[in-house]
Amino acid sequence: MKKFALYICFILYFLYHSASLKAQINSSAVNEIKSNIFKLNFTKADSSLQEVKQLSLRAYLNLYKLFVSNIVVGNIDFEKYCTIYDDQIDYIKNESKDKPFQLQFLSELYLQRGILEYQNENTFSAISYFSKAYSCWKDSEEIIPDSQYNVKLSGIFNLLIGNLPNPYSQMVSWFGYSGDTEKGFYNLRNNLVRQDIKSGDYYEALLYLGFSYLKFGKDDSCILQFVHEHASDKLPDFIQALMLRCANKIHQPEICIDIINSQSHYPILSYLQGKYFVQTGSESALTCFNHFFKDTRSMHFKADAFRYLSWYYLLKDDKSKFWEYQDSIKGLPNYPTSEDKQAKYECDLKLEPDTVLLKARMYFDIGRYKESKSILLSKARYNTKQDQQEYYYRLGRCYQYLGYIELALIQFKQAITLQIESKRYFGAYSALFAAKICFENKDLNKCRFFLNKAEELNHGEYKYSISQEIKLLKKQLLNLD
């Protein structure tokens, strides 16, 4: 009888503790803390943290704040973060036994640590933390599968695991891990719909879905709808910058024109604004980049900012300034983003871009395809085969986006027939896009021919991305056989 009474007491404690913690998770104090974290107002977040009575929830929110501070602002170094993290994660672990909400905290915090380990090139350690995060999520999901936290985590893990490159995707499948990209996006969209627009969780949901579109989104229409529905200059600068990056991905930054024209002291947003103003030939670019270099505390996007500044001066016919900023790219200690790596790659080629091709490239990147085409047609002959190949490639892309598919195919064929030894992407991508056009037109033999050409020419930049697209198209061909 005593054992039964003890068991009943344990069940009641568990239910009370879970209900109490759930109420605190959704409290106004917690939402205020998350709002301040995403507004990068860490002093206010610290003040509000003292109002959180549940200690494991307070530890979770503190580490959440430190993660955002590290990855977004860069005002806490990785070693200091790890010291605080190790101390507080142990506390949450000791509180987590059979308590689903603490398991969710642990899953998210392990995920954050894995991201920072990966960013610091500690790949093995990152995989270890990702594995711990996955296990905590699965344990929590068994207890409360319909929890909003688990919907969010399900979206994240399905996307991460569903998009792992080889050999990591093979490795995780040995342990029974699997991911579904479509389900991942569905869950993150569902997570966003459930949030109160005035809450910190709304900003978080925007962040997770926006970043997922940025990294894994293949459907331009879905990204366009997301940005159209949610982008606003009333959002925290950090989220505004993410929205603008999503718009850039689909060549439509001008759907975020209010964000572009807003006043901001967030460095990444200043960088993105400067980039747009270079693309449109506005002198406002210099003001934005000055803000960026003055305010930034990290290396993120520095190389790319120098690249755009070099282009700004080249288009002004100031070649000495062009080479000065190209030299600035070489002088940086590291190149953390894909944009920075591309800037370094182009810099190492030691080539001065043709100004007509450069201007056409920038107009294309902001979705002004007709203007880009007109610029290209103003000059049809170039001094080098590489410039000529770029001309056909860029003209083909303009026709493709404008819906003139047959004209696009003609240009891509011209680019391929030049058969030059080049470290650029124009030939490989021309062959790949030609293959896609033939696939859509059900001309499968020509599709295979162009895919083979794409493989043959794929020995320059974007090599991995191009090879992945070739594999995907080959798989689609096999399914038709």
N, C-alpha and C positions, 0 to 999 in steps of 0.2 A: 504493500500500500504506500509506504514511504517512497519507494522507487518511482511508483506511478505519479505521485504528487510532485516529486522532483522533476520528472519528465514534463508534466503539465506546466510547471513553473518555467522550465527552459523554453518550451514552445511559446508561452505568453511573452517571455522576455524577447525572444527572437522577433515575434510579430510586432511588439511595441517598438523595439529598436529600429526595425526596418521601416515602420510607418513614420517614426519620428525623424529618421534620417531622410526619408523621401520628402517629408514636408520641408526640411531644411534645404535640401537640394533645390527645391522649387521656390524658395523664399525670395522676397524682394532684395534682401541683403546680398544673397549669392548672385542674383541677376545684376545687381549694381556693380558687384566686384568684376564679373565677366565683362560688363559694358565698359568699365574703366580700363580693364586689361586691353580690350580691343581698340579703345581710344588712345592707348599707350600712356594713360595717366596712372602710372604705377604708384605714385604717392597716395592718391585717393584710394586705390585698390588696397594698399597696405593698411590704411586707416579703417576701411570697412571690414577687413579680415578679422579684426578684433571682435566684431559683433557675431562671428560664427562660433557657436558654442561647441558643436561636434568637432572634436580634435582631428579626426581622420579627414573630414571634409575640409577643414582649415588647411591641413598639410597638402591635400590634393590641389586646392586653389592656389596655394603659395608656389608649388612647383609648376603649376600651369602658367602662372604669371612669369616665373623665371624662364620657362621655355620660350614664351612669346618675346620676352625681353632679349633673350639670347639670339633667337633666329631672325627677329624683325629689326631690332634696334642695334644689337651687338654691344650693349653696354654692360654685359657680364661675361667674363671669359669662360671657356668651356671647363677648365679645371675647377674653378670656383663653383660653377653650377654642379659639377659631379660630386663635390664634397657635400654640398647642401642636400643634393638629391639622395645620395647614399644614406645619409642620416635619417631623412624623413621617410624614405621609401621603406626602411626597416620598421619604422613605427606603424605605417599603414599595413604592412604585411602581418605584423603581430595582431592587428585588429581585424584582419580580413577573414579569419576562419569561419566558414559557413555564413558569411554575410555578403549577399550578392552585390550591394552597392559598392562596398570596398573593393570587390573583385573588378568591378567596372572602372573604379578609380585606378587600380593597379594596371589594368589593360591599357588605358589611355596613357598613363605615365610611362609604362614600359615602351609604348609606341613612340612617345616623344623622345625618350632617351635613345631609342634606336635610330631615329631620324638624325639626331645630333651626332651620334657615333658615326653614322654613314657620311654625314657632311664633313666630319673630321678624318675621313678615309680609314676608319676602323671597321672594315667590312665584317670580319668574323664576329666582333662584339655587337655590331648592329643586328646581324642575323640572330644572335642569341637573345637580344632584347625583343626583337619582333616575335620570336618563338614564344617567349614568356607572355607577351601581350596577347597572342592568339589563344594560348591555353587559358588565361584568366577570363577572356571573353567567352570561350566555349563553356567554362565552368559556370559562369554567371548566367549564360543563356539557358542552361538546363534548369536553373531555379526560377528565373523570371524572364521567359522568352519575349514577352510583349513589352518589356521595359523600353522607354524611349532611348535610354543610353545604349541598349543592345541593338536597337534599330540603326542608330548612328554607327556603332562599332561594326555591325554586319556590313553596312555600306562600305566602310573604310577597308575592312579586310578582304571583301570580295573584289574590290578594285585593285588593291595592292597585290594580292596573290594571283588574280586573273591577268595581271600585266607584268609579271616578273619575267625578265629575259632569261634565256638559257645561259649557264647551266643551273641557275637558281630555281627556275620553275620545275625542272626535273628533280632537283634535290628535295624541295618541299613536298612534291607529290609522293615521294617515298615514305614520308611521315603522315600521309593521309590528308594533307592540306589541299584545299581546292578553292578556286575563286571563279566568280561569274560576274563579268563586267556589267552586263545588263542589269542584273540584280543589284549590284553595287550602286549604280546610278539611281535605280528605282528607290532604294532605301534612303539614300541621301536626299532625294527630292521629297520623299515622304517625311523625312526628318525636318526639312525646311518648312513644309506646309503646316506642320503642327506647331510651329513657334509663334509666339506673340511678337509682333514687329517691334515692340518697344523693349524687348528683353535682350540680355546679353547672349542668351542661347540662340537668338535670331542671327546675331553677328557671327557666332560660331558656325551655325548651319550654312550661312552664306560662304564662309571661309572654306569649309570642307567641300561643298559642292563646287564652288568656283575653282578651287585648286585642282579638284579631280577633273573638271572639264579642261583645265589648262594642261594637265599632264597626260590624260588618257582619252579625252573627248575626240571622237572621229566625226561626229555629226554636227556640221556647221549650223544647221537649223536649230538644234537643241541649245547650242551655246548662244546663238542669236536671241532666242526666246528668253533664256535665263538672264542675259544682260539687259534686254529690253524691259523685262518685268521688274528687275531689282536694282539696277544701277541708279545711283543718285549721288549728288554732291552733298547730301545730308548725312551720308554714311561716314563712319570713321575713315580717316585718310588711308589707313592700312587696307581697308576693304575696297575703297575707291580704286586704289592702285591695282588690286587683284582684278576688279571688274574691267579696268582699262586693258590689262594684259590679256584677258579673255577676248575682248573686242579686237585687239591687235592680232590675235591668233587667227581670226576669221577675216582679216583684212578690213575691219570695219570700225576703226577707232572713233570715227565721227558720230557713232551712236552714243558715245560718251562725251559729247562736246562740252556739256556743262562741267564735267569732271576735269576735262582738259583745261578749261578756262578758269577753274577755281583757284583760290589762293591757298597754297599749302607749304608747310615747312617739313613735311615728311619726305625724306630724300628720294625714295623710290618713285613717289608720285612726281616729284620735280624732274627726275630723270626721264620718266615716260612722257611728260609734257614737253620737255626739251626735244626728245626724239621726234614727236609729232611736228613740232615747229620747224625742225630741220627738213622734214619730209615735205612740208608745205612752203618752205623758203622764207619763214618768218624770222626776224631778228630777235623775237621773244625767246628763241632757243638759247641765246647766250645768258639771259637772265635766269632761266630755269636751270641750266647746267651749273651756273655759279652757285645757286642755292644748293644744288645736289652735292657739289664738291665741298662746300662749306659745312653742310650739316651731316653728311654721311660718316658713320663710324666703322663701316665694314668695307670689304673689297667687292661686294656684290655690285655688278653692272658698271664698275669703273672703266674697264677696258672698252665696253660697248659705248659708254658715254664719250670716251676719247675718239672712238671710231666715227661716231656721228658728228662730233666737232670737226674732225679732219675733213669729212665730207662737206660740211657747211662751208668751210673755207675753200675747198676745191671748187665748189660751185660758184664761189665769189671770185674765182681765178687767183686765189692767194695760195700758190703752191708751196711756198716756204712754211706757211702755217699748217698746211696739210701734212707735210712730212714731220713737222714738229710734234703734232698730236699722234702721228703714227709711231714716232719714237717714244712717246709717253706710254703707249700700249706695251712696248717691249720692256719698259722699266718697271712694270708691276711685278710683285712677288708671286701672285697666283691669280687664277682665272676661274672663280667658283661656279659661275652660271653657264648655261649653254650659249647664251648670247656673248659672254666674255670669251669663251673658248673659240667661237666663230670669229670674233674680232681679232684674236691672236693668230688664228689660222690665216686669215686674209692678210694680216700685217706681215707675217713671215714670208708671204709670196713676193713681197716688195714690188707690188704692181700699183701703178697709178690708174685708177678706174677711168674709163672713157666717160666724160661728163653727160653725154646724151643717154648712154646706157644706165648710168647712175641715177639720173633724174627719172627715167622711165621705171627703174626698179623701185624708187621711193614712192612714186605715184601708185604703182601697182600694190605696194604694201599697205596703202591706206584705202584701197578699194576703188581708186579712180582709174578704172580699166580703159575707158575710152581715151582719156587724156594720155595715159601711158602708151597706148597704141599709136596715137597721133605723134607723140614725141619720137617713137621708134621709127615710124614711117618717114620722118623728116630727114633721116640719114640711113641709107640702106647698105652702104659699103664701109668697111673698116680696114684698118691697116694690118691687123693680125687675125689669124684663123680663130684664135680664142675669143676675140671680140666679136667676130662674125658668128661664131657658134652661140655666144651669149645672146646676140641679137635675135637669132632664129628661136632660141629657147624662150626668151621673154615675149616675143611677138606671139608665139604659140600659146603661151599661158594667157595672154590677153584675149586672144580669140576663144580659148577654151572657156574662160569665165564669162565672156560675152555671148556664149552659146553658138559660135560658129565652129562647130566641131571638125568639119572637113578641112577648113582653112587651118585650124590648129594642128591637125595631123600632118598637113603639108609642111608646116614650119618645123615640127619636131623631126620629120624625116630629113629635112635639110640640115638640121643641127647634127644628126647622127652621121650623115654621109661625109662630114668634114674629117672624121677619123683622125683626130689629133691626140697627141699625148698630153694630157692635161690633169692637173690636180684639182680642177674645179668640178662642179656638180652638173654642169649644163648638159653634157652628153648623156650621162646616166639617167638623169631625171627626164630628159626628152624621150628617151627610149621607154622609160617606165610609163609616162603619161600616154605615149602612143599605144603601148600595150593595153592600158586601161580603156582607151577609146575603142580599140579593136574588140576587146572583151565585151563592152557594152553593145557593140554592133554585131555581136555573135560571130565575128570573124576570128575563130579560135586559132587557126594556123598562123595568121599574121600576129596574133597576140603572143603566141609562143616565140615567134621570131624576134619580136621586140623585147620580150623578157630576156632572151639569151643575149641580145645586144646590151640591155641594161646591166646584166651581170658582167659582161666583157668590159664595159666602160666604167664600172663602179670601183674606182681605186682612188677616190679623192675624198672631199668633205662629205658629211652626211652618209658615210659608207654604211654604218650600221642601220640607220633608218631606212635607207634605200633597200638594203638586203632583206629587212623585215617585211617591207611592202612587196618585194618580189616573191618571198616565201608565201605570203598570204594570197597573192594572186595565183600562184602555182597550185596552192591548195584548192582554191575555187575552181580552177581548171580541172583538177583531178575529180572533183565532185560531179562534174558534168560528163566525164568519160564513162 
